[in-house]
Amino acid sequence: MPLLLWILLFTLMGGILSVIAASLFLLVPDRHHSLLLPHGVSFALGALLSVAFLDLLPHAVQNAGIEQAEGLFATVLIGILAFFLLEKLLLWRHCHTTDCEAHIDMDEHFHQPAGTLIVVGDGIHNFVDGVLIAAAFLTDLHLGIVTSLAVAAHEIPQEVGDFAILLQSGYSKTRSFFYNLLSSLGTVLGGVLAYFSLEHVHEALPYFLALAASSFIYIAVADLIPTLHKKTHPEAVIQQMALILAGLLLIGAIHHYADSFQPEAEPRYVGEVDSI
């Protein structure tokens, strides 16, 4: 089977199957959402922070080299400011008066721009995953298959958190599934572009990783944490911390498991591809 077909097949699997698996969350009856969604938000906070700080940023520095770390962290800072401005623009778009407080009342829901930002950030993350899958296949067929399975397993808990954020933002189940499915196609796009121009895509890859990390950090700090602060009684705080830690530990464990399958020369795929 042609290598490009392998890449298409497994980027589709890595992106779409993780969304389908995570969408089982949507089978929960609506009457239980008010109980489950706050817990889903706590889990999402832990998952997003874990992906940003234990996965995306370390890989960005590893691929770019320590000498470019300053530029990468500058990208994170610029990305956070850019997402702040993007959220402001989305809020203004939804406002019909000069006062938008009604649109950011988070007692019941996030404002919809929070859902938009999670789709944008997840799309960037999925694009990077597609590049990594293609690079693995161009190095070795077996490595490509294992990497794809690791990506799918890594994405499932994060997608569960994404669904929780979208539903809490006021999106319907159908729209939540559609937007997550749409962002998952970024995996296919990244895989195809990497196949045809891996060297050029690879050079920009660390900055894509840093930008994806900035989106997850911004969503966690600007949207999720303020919502969790709405509940201050001890039982709620204990539940929140337990689920945040669950998100952190689950992503961390999957990240460690996935890394055990990666060769030490992972950041130098381009040089390896030249020898194939």
C-alpha positions in Angstrom: 0.0 0.0 0.0 1.4 3.5 -0.9 2.9 5.4 2.1 0.6 8.3 1.5 -2.4 6.0 1.9 -1.0 4.7 5.2 -0.7 8.3 6.4 -4.2 9.2 5.3 -5.7 6.1 6.9 -4.0 6.5 10.3 -4.3 10.3 10.5 -8.1 9.8 10.0 -8.0 7.1 12.7 -5.9 9.2 15.1 -8.2 12.2 14.7 -11.7 10.9 14.1 -11.8 7.8 16.2 -10.6 9.7 19.2 -13.5 12.1 18.7 -16.0 9.3 18.3 -14.7 7.5 21.4 -14.9 10.7 23.4 -18.4 11.5 22.1 -19.8 8.6 24.2 -20.0 11.5 26.8 -22.8 12.9 24.6 -24.9 9.8 25.3 -25.5 11.0 28.8 -29.1 12.1 29.2 -29.6 15.9 29.3 -31.1 15.8 32.8 -27.7 14.7 34.2 -25.7 17.4 32.4 -26.0 19.9 35.3 -24.3 17.4 37.6 -21.7 16.1 35.2 -20.6 19.2 33.3 -19.0 21.0 36.3 -16.9 17.8 36.9 -16.1 17.7 33.2 -14.8 21.3 33.4 -12.5 20.4 36.3 -11.2 17.4 34.4 -10.7 19.5 31.2 -8.7 22.0 33.2 -6.3 19.4 34.3 -6.1 17.8 30.9 -5.4 21.1 29.0 -2.7 22.2 31.5 -1.1 18.8 31.3 -1.1 18.7 27.5 0.3 22.3 27.4 3.1 21.9 30.0 4.0 18.2 29.8 3.5 17.5 26.1 3.4 20.5 23.8 6.0 22.8 25.3 8.6 20.1 26.1 8.3 18.8 22.6 8.6 22.3 21.1 11.9 22.9 23.0 13.1 19.4 22.1 12.5 19.9 18.4 13.7 23.4 18.2 16.7 23.2 20.5 17.4 25.0 23.8 18.9 27.9 21.9 15.5 28.7 20.5 13.6 28.4 23.8 13.3 32.2 24.2 11.6 32.5 20.8 9.3 29.7 21.7 8.2 31.2 25.0 7.8 34.5 23.3 5.4 32.7 20.9 3.5 31.4 23.9 3.2 35.0 25.3 2.1 36.4 21.9 -0.3 33.5 21.5 -2.0 34.2 24.8 -2.4 37.9 24.0 -3.7 37.0 20.5 -6.3 34.6 22.0 -7.3 37.4 24.4 -7.9 39.7 21.5 -9.7 37.0 19.5 -12.0 36.3 22.4 -12.7 40.1 22.7 -13.6 40.2 19.0 -15.9 37.2 19.4 -17.6 38.8 22.4 -18.1 42.1 20.6 -19.6 40.1 17.7 -22.2 38.6 20.1 -23.0 41.8 21.8 -25.9 44.0 20.8 -25.3 46.7 23.4 -22.3 48.5 24.8 -22.4 46.4 27.9 -21.6 42.7 27.4 -21.9 41.5 31.0 -25.0 39.4 30.0 -22.8 37.4 27.6 -20.2 36.5 30.2 -22.4 35.4 33.0 -20.9 32.0 33.8 -23.2 30.9 36.6 -24.9 28.5 34.0 -22.7 28.6 30.9 -19.5 29.9 29.6 -19.8 32.5 26.9 -19.7 30.9 23.4 -16.3 32.3 22.4 -14.8 30.0 25.0 -16.1 27.1 22.8 -14.8 28.7 19.7 -11.3 29.1 21.2 -11.2 25.4 22.2 -12.0 24.4 18.6 -9.2 26.7 17.3 -6.7 25.5 19.7 -7.6 21.8 19.2 -7.4 22.3 15.5 -3.8 23.6 15.8 -2.9 20.7 18.1 -4.4 18.1 15.7 -2.5 19.6 12.8 0.7 19.1 14.8 -0.3 15.5 15.6 -0.8 14.9 11.8 2.7 16.2 11.1 4.2 13.9 13.8 2.3 10.8 12.4 3.5 11.5 8.9 7.1 12.0 10.1 6.9 8.7 12.0 5.6 6.8 8.9 8.3 8.4 6.7 10.8 7.0 9.2 9.4 3.5 9.7 6.0 1.9 9.0 5.8 0.2 12.3 6.7 3.4 14.1 4.0 5.2 12.2 1.4 2.7 13.3 2.4 2.8 16.9 2.6 6.6 16.9 -0.9 6.8 15.5 -2.3 4.6 18.2 -0.5 6.7 20.8 -2.0 9.9 19.4 -5.5 8.4 19.4 -5.1 7.3 23.0 -3.7 10.7 24.0 -6.6 12.6 22.3 -9.5 10.7 23.9 -9.3 12.2 27.4 -8.6 15.7 26.0 -11.6 15.4 23.6 -13.8 14.4 26.5 -12.8 17.7 28.2 -13.4 19.6 24.9 -16.9 18.2 24.7 -17.6 19.3 28.3 -16.4 22.9 27.5 -18.5 23.1 24.3 -21.6 21.9 26.1 -21.0 24.2 29.0 -20.6 27.0 26.5 -24.2 26.5 25.3 -23.5 24.4 22.2 -25.9 21.6 21.4 -24.8 18.0 21.3 -24.9 17.9 17.5 -22.8 21.1 17.1 -20.3 20.0 19.8 -19.8 16.7 17.9 -19.5 18.5 14.5 -17.0 21.1 15.7 -14.8 18.5 17.3 -15.0 16.3 14.2 -14.1 19.4 12.1 -11.1 20.2 14.2 -9.9 16.6 14.1 -9.5 16.9 10.3 -6.5 19.1 11.1 -4.7 15.8 11.7 -5.3 14.7 8.1 -4.2 18.2 6.8 -1.0 18.1 8.9 -0.2 14.6 7.7 -0.7 15.3 4.0 1.3 18.6 4.1 4.1 16.9 6.0 4.3 14.1 3.4 4.8 16.5 0.6 6.9 19.1 2.4 8.1 17.6 5.7 11.3 19.7 5.9 9.5 23.0 5.6 6.7 22.0 7.9 9.2 20.6 10.4 11.0 23.9 10.7 7.8 25.6 11.8 6.6 22.7 14.0 7.9 23.9 17.3 6.1 27.2 16.9 2.8 25.4 16.1 3.3 23.5 19.3 4.0 26.7 21.3 0.9 28.3 19.7 -1.3 25.3 20.6 0.0 25.4 24.1 -0.8 29.1 24.4 -4.4 28.5 23.4 -4.8 25.7 26.1 -3.2 27.8 28.8 -5.4 30.8 27.9 -8.6 28.8 28.0 -7.6 27.2 31.3 -6.7 30.5 33.0 -9.3 32.8 31.4 -12.4 30.6 31.2 -12.1 27.4 33.2 -10.5 28.6 36.5 -12.9 31.6 37.0 -15.8 29.2 36.5 -14.5 26.8 39.1 -14.0 29.7 41.6 -17.8 30.1 41.5 -18.1 27.2 44.0 -16.2 27.7 47.2 -17.6 25.2 49.7 -15.0 22.6 50.8 -16.7 19.6 49.2 -16.7 21.3 45.8 -13.1 22.3 46.2 -12.1 18.7 47.0 -14.0 17.4 44.0 -12.5 20.0 41.7 -8.9 19.2 42.9 -9.5 15.5 42.5 -10.7 15.8 39.0 -8.0 18.4 38.0 -5.4 15.9 39.3 -7.1 13.1 37.4 -6.8 15.0 34.2 -3.2 15.8 34.9 -2.3 12.3 35.8 -4.1 10.6 33.0 -2.6 12.8 30.3 0.8 12.5 32.0 0.6 8.7 32.1 -0.5 8.4 28.4 2.3 10.9 27.5 4.9 8.7 29.3 3.5 5.5 27.7 3.6 7.1 24.2 7.1 8.4 24.7 8.3 4.9 25.5 7.6 3.9 21.9 9.4 6.9 20.4 13.1 6.6 19.3 15.7 8.9 20.8 16.2 10.5 17.5 12.5 11.7 17.2 13.4 15.4 16.8 15.6 14.6 13.8 13.0 13.0 11.5 14.0 15.2 8.6 17.6 13.9 8.6 16.3 10.3 8.9 13.9 10.7 6.0 16.7 11.8 3.8 18.3 8.3 4.2 15.2 6.3 3.4 
